[in-house]
Amino acid sequence: MKAYLWFAAKRAIQLLVVVFFGVSIAFFITNLSPIDPVQQTLSRITSRSGFSPEAVEQMRTALTELYGVDGSMFEQYLNFWRRLSTGDLGPSLIAFPTPAMTLVMRALPWTVGLLAFSIMMTWLLGNMLGGLAGYFQNNRLLKAFGVVAMGVQPIPYYIVAFLMLILFGFIWPILPISGGFAMNVRPGWNMPFILSVLQHAILPSMSLILVGFGTWFLGMRSLVSNIVTEDYVTYAELAGVKRNRIVFAYVMRNAAVPQLTALAMTLGAIFSGTIITEQVFNYPGIGTLLVDAVNGGDNATVLAVSTVAIFSVAVAIFIVDLIHPILDPRVKAE
């Protein structure tokens, strides 16, 4: 237990280092943008009615402080970390004067729900069916799943999203193709709203599940195909151990460890695929918010989305790292 706690502490330090450098890089890249949020906001305000030069200068001073762009780049950097510690990264340019972090917190539950369900279903179904296909190599149904997996695995997320959009939105219009819920439904913890949210999430989640399923299915089938030739599996079969125990306790459990490691390595790619998928279906997650912020030159919102995304992916990888020694007793937590 002591070794595991030391292992977890080292991973936590690595998490903090990754988040620090990742967020710092996002800050400097975002601040290289030639768009001046203060000038953009001033132009928008002063275009509605006339203001005296003194009033314009007062607004410029207030907006400079509000956006945190006063002082040198190093001073802005220190000010950024100070404001981040309080959860305030300034107002959004595209939804002024709403704080950028408020927009992110509104959009984050949609992305988290979509990602959590898609990753869970993809990883479980892909590994379960892939493991069975690797062990029962002559099963026709599992061979058919293999053909489907090989067909969809090389296709990018956004291509599958567009195909599903055309199929279920125009050719066979049975599912909603835009938004997170119906416009005539009142948001809240009521059954019509929940059913509408689930209905609108079918196409975005299915586009992620189809592509991810192929990756996990083929990877698991390859791993299990190698494991079934090991001596301990052959000995268990000859000793009369029940087939279900061999498949799930001996073969698939050992094959799941590399797949768990692969999950940690692909979380970033899955997140980027979600951003594109949300844009295709106009889903109200942080992917759609990020694209709108980039198009609108909203540096504060772009930085807020980047910060939350870096932290979320890093924490997810950290959790997977902590599960790894528990799942595989052969791994020593050192």
Beta strands, then each sheet from edge to edge (+ up, - down):
end
